[in-house]
Amino acid sequence: MKRNIDLIGAIKTFKLVTELGSFSKAADQLGIVVSAVSRKVADLEQHFGCQLLYRTTRAMNLTAEGKYYLEQFDQIIEQLAHLEHRADIKQHTIAGHIRMTAPPDAQKLGITRLVGEFAQQHPAVKITLLLLNRYVNLVEEGIDIAVRVHELPDSRFVARRFSEIKLVYVASPSYLEEYGQPMHPKELSEHKCVIDSSIRTPGRWRYHDSGEERHVNVTGSMEVNYGNITADYAAAGHGIAFLPDFLVQDYLDSGQLISILESYQIPPAPVSLVYPANRINNPLMAEFVRYLLNNKPSATLSLTKGK
């Protein structure tokens, strides 16, 4: 008959011993004597009826059974931490005010839906969501968190990967019939282009060639600061556009726009949640970031760079 032991405590001690590779180091970290650590591991071995560690005076190694149980213990501890987190959230009301900024097309990323769901689950939280077509200085403008595309923050900020975007070159059949289809992005400088002025470099488009990112300067008679309208003008035949595929997918499906220069598309760019490093110590921010990341869409999405 198995005697009663602190099973979770023994599992955590065993994990710590394997992580540190030493009974004495584990004892120092736990603030107990080495014999107590050894006793907990021995209790665990007795409980499961197997040897978890090979011990010699010079070395300590996991047995085959020890490796198996360690993997299972990792899952148990992770699940326990998740349950403890849920219990803590239920016991302590999450409250406060979060100011967040994102590009106008953030609903395509699932951001606006997730923000709304979070607000419903936490009635004591106020969220100000600013959909802006410009770069936002988080510190100067008092913003807690931003959705950023392909921008690495400095050491004062943390960036957590949320999704990816893909940009495509498109033009209407009528435009291509009248002006011809460019075979290389360099030829874009000779074409009429519909320019989205909300991105950080409106007249400088990117492409991928020979394993490197390159740029081409473009001009056009139509320039607008909103991606959806840019797509509309391109579909109407005003010129070539460089846009996220989610903005033009309906036009591509209907044949009103055609994807061109596909072999020169740039790799998908990361979309990140960016926030000042010290903000994550706030329980509200920590829970908000955790919720967004745990419920983010799994598929690659698209969004104009530089918002």
N, C-alpha and C positions, 0 to 999 in steps of 0.2 A: 504493500500500500504506500502510495506517495505521500510524503509529509508536506504540510503546507509551507510554501515559501512565497516571498515577494517576487512573483514571476516577472513582472514588468521591470522592477528594479534590477533583477538579475540580468535580464536581457540588455538593459541600458548599460550596465557595468561591463558585460561581455563585449558589447559593441565598442565601448570606450577603450577597452584593453586591446582589441584588434586594431583600432584606429591609431593608437599611440604606440602599439607594439611592445608594451611593457606593463607589467603589473604595478611596478613601483610608480611609474608616471601616472597611471590611472588613479592610484591611491592618493598621490599628491593633489591631483585635480579634484578628486572627490572629497578630500579632507579626511580620509580614513586610513587605517593601517593596512599594510599590504596583505596581511593574513585575512582581513575582512573581504578584500577584493577576491582573493583566491577562494574563499569560502563561497562567495556568490557564484563564481564560475563553476565550482564543484557542485553546488546545488542545482545549477542549470543542467549540468551533465547528468546528474542523477535523475532529475525530473524527466529528461528525454531519453534516458537509458543509452547514452553513447558518449564517446570522447570527442570533445569539440576542439581541443588544442593538444599539440605535442609540446611538452615542456622539457627543456634541458637547462643546464646551468648557463649556457651561452646563447640559446636561441629559443624562439617560440613560433610555432607554425600552426596554421589551421589544418585540421584533418579534412578528408573529403566530406564527412558529415558536417563538420564545422562550417565549411564553405556553403553547403546547402542551407543549413539553418540560419546562417548569417544573412543570406539573401531574403529568407522569409521574415527574419526579424526586422530587416530594413523596411519591408512593406508594412509590418505591424506598427512600427514606431511612426512611420509616415502617416498611416491612417489614424493613429491615436492623436497625433499632433493636429490633424485636420479636424477631428471631432472636438478636441479641446478648444481649437480656435472658434468653431461654431458655437460651442457653449459659452465661450467668453463674449462673443458678439451678442448672443441673446441676453446675457446677464448685464451687459453694459450698453446703454443706449448710445448709438453712434449719432452725433449731432455736430452741427457747425455749418460753415459756408465754404464751398469750393468754387473758385473761379477758373474756368477752363476755356481754352481757345482751340479751334480746329478750322480746317478749310471748309468752305461752303458745301462741298460735296461729301462731308463727313458721314452723311447718312448711308452712302454707298459702302462705307467701311463697317457699318454696323454700330458706329460710335453713338449716334443719337438714340438708337434703340436701347443700348446698354445703359446710357446715362439715365434715360427715363425709367428703366427697370430698377436701377439702383435707388432712384429717388422714391419710387413706390415702396420699396422694401425698408427705407429709412425715412419715415415722415419728418423726423427732426432735422433733416439735412436740407439745406438750400443750395442749389446748384445754379450758377450763372454760366451759361454756355454761349460763347461768342464765336460766331462763324465769320471769319475775316479773310479777305483776299490780300493779306499783307503779312510780312514778317512781324512778329510780336516779341518785344523785349520783356521777358517774364518778370525780371526783377523790377525794372522801372515802371511797368504797368500793373504790378500787383497781381500777376497771374500765378496760380498754383501749379497748373499742369497744362501742357500743350501737346497736340498731335503734330509731329514733325516728320518730314519726308527727307531722307538721305542727308541729314545734317547731324554731324557728330558734335555734341555739346562739349563745353570745356569742363574742367575738373570740378566746377561748382555744381554741375548738373548730372543727373542720372538719366540714361536712355534705356527703356525696356521695349524690346521688339514686339510689335503688335501684329503687323501683317506685311505684305509687299505690294508693290504697284507695277504696272507695265504700261509703257507709252508706245503709241503707234502713229505712223504717218498715214494719212487718209486723204482722198480727194474724190469728187463726184465723177461719174462716168462722163458727164457733159464737159467738165473741165478738162479731163484727160483727152477727150476726143478733139477738143479745140486746140489745146496747148501741148499735147503729148505727155507721155509718162517718163519722169526722170529715172534713169538707170542707176544713178549714184547720188548720194546726198549732196555732193558738191554742186550738182545741177540745181539744187533748190534755190540758190542765190539768183538764178535766172528766171524763177517762176513767181507767180503771184501767190502769196501766202496769207492765210487768215491767222492773225496773231492773237494769242491769249496774253493780254498785258498784265494779268494777275500773277504770273510766275516771275521769278527773280531776274531772269535774263530773257525777256520776251523775244528779242530779235536774234538770239543766239541759240540755235537748236543743236542738240547732241545726237551723235550716232556712234556705232561701234564698227570699227574696220581694222582688220589685221591684228585683232586682239587688244586694241586700244580704243579708248574713248576719244572722239574727235568732235569738232564743232564747225558749224557753218552759219554764216550771217544771212538772215532772210529779211525781206521787206514785203509789204502788201498794202493795199488800199483799205483793208478792213482790219481793225484792231479793237478788241473788246475785252473787258476785265472779268469775264465770266465764261467758264468752260462750256456750259450747255449752249450758250448763244454762239460761241465759236464753232461748235459742232453744227449748229443750224445753218450758219453762213457757209460752212464748207459743203454741206449737203445741197445748198442752193446754188453751188457752182462758183463761189467767189474765190476759191483758191485751195491750196493744200494746207492741211492743218496737222499739228503735232499734239495729240491729246491722249488722255487715259482711255483705255479700251472700253471701260464701262460707260463712258459718255457717248461713244459712237457705236456701241454694239447693236442697238436697234436699227441704226442706219445701215450698218454692214449687213445685217440679216435681211433687210428689205431691198438691198442693192442700191440704195441711194448714195452710199459711200463705198469705196474700194480701198482695201489696205494695200499700201505700196512700200517699197524699200524694206521688205520684211527681213531680208538677210543682214540688214544693217541696224536692226533694233538693239537698243541698249539693254543690258541685263536688268531684271526687276530690281527696284530699289526698296530698301526697308522703310517701313512706316513705324515710328516709335512714339511711345509716351515719354515725354521729357518733363522733368521737374527738378527744382533745386534739391540738392542732396539732403539738406537738413529738414525738408518738409516730410520725409517718409517717417520721421519720428512721431508725427501727428497720427493718432489712431484712425481718424477719419480718412486721411490721405492714404494710409496703409491699406485700409479696407477697400477704398475706392479703386486703387491701382490693382489690388488683388482680384477684385471682382471683374474689372475690365479684361485682365489677362487670362483669367480662368474661363471666361465666356466668349473670348474672341473667335471670329470665324476662322475655320481651318483652311479655307481656299485662298489662293493668291488673289488679291484685289488690286484696284488701280486708283491712282490719284495723282493730280498734277504736282510735279516736284516744286519745292521751294516755298510752299505755303506756310 
